[in-house]
Amino acid sequence: MSFAAMMLVALAIDSAIGWPARLYAAIGHPVTWIGALIRRLDLALNHDGAADLPRRMAGVCAAAAVIGSAGGLGWAVQAALPAGWLGIALGGVLAWPLLAIRSMYAHVAAVAVPLQRGDLDEARLQVSMIVGRNTAVLDTAGVARAAMESLAENTSDGIVAPLFWGAVLGLPGIAAYKAINTLDSMIGHRTPRFEAFGWASARIDDLVNLIPARLTGLVFALVSRVPLHALKIMRRDAGLHRSPNAGWPEAAMAAGLGVRLSGPRVYAGRVADEPWVNGGTPDPTARDLQRGLALYLRAMFVLGVALLGLALV
């Protein structure tokens, strides 16, 4: 069975309709199901006051349980699919909710539109739904920068990485990846509660995103108007980012659009004085955010063409 063809079907469906609100209201979403399991394991295994080592081991067990459940279910379902194009189509339908192509565009566009008309309060509200920093203190450039960073990083985490692991391993790959990414987003934080318990989840997430993050940066650079320059800046500045992976797509997008990203920001009342990516260039504007969305759409087209090529091979 062609896993690339399966992922192409999923990409096409999600690009066309996303995950409809009516469907979400009726059955929720696979990520919310995974999240519910993670919350139960957190409450059952992550005991306040316990030493770091037992909490770390408990976190390893929780991660193994969540990833194993998702990957195992994906393997069982895939094994039951019929051969040929019917199995590919059914697998694509099942993989569809594990992508976020249309919703990613919609969330960032919801920031870009009010920002372009000068409604900073609405833009701050919309960007607060996709980033973790304190958005109440952001000016226009800060809002545009936060939204563009989210677009770059989440293209890797929410689209390229699941497509990559789906194309390599099929339903077990995309399901296990989504479990890993959800674990990291929920418990992979350096807070007193999750520093030890979420250690394994954060490390696993870093590992499985090594290749997809670099692929995302490569695609962003190639579809920009200055591909060689974007590749050069990506290689130079990716390591400046606090994340071992997020710097690659962010640096490529920043260089491709001629703006700077990352830099100082406020988290939980604390200023994180981080270096600039593609420093020495201007802050992004509302227009640059729209240009970022256009770059994103070109990248999605290239991903579709690449999956088609793999499917035909």
Disulfide bonds with the S-S distance in Angstrom:
none
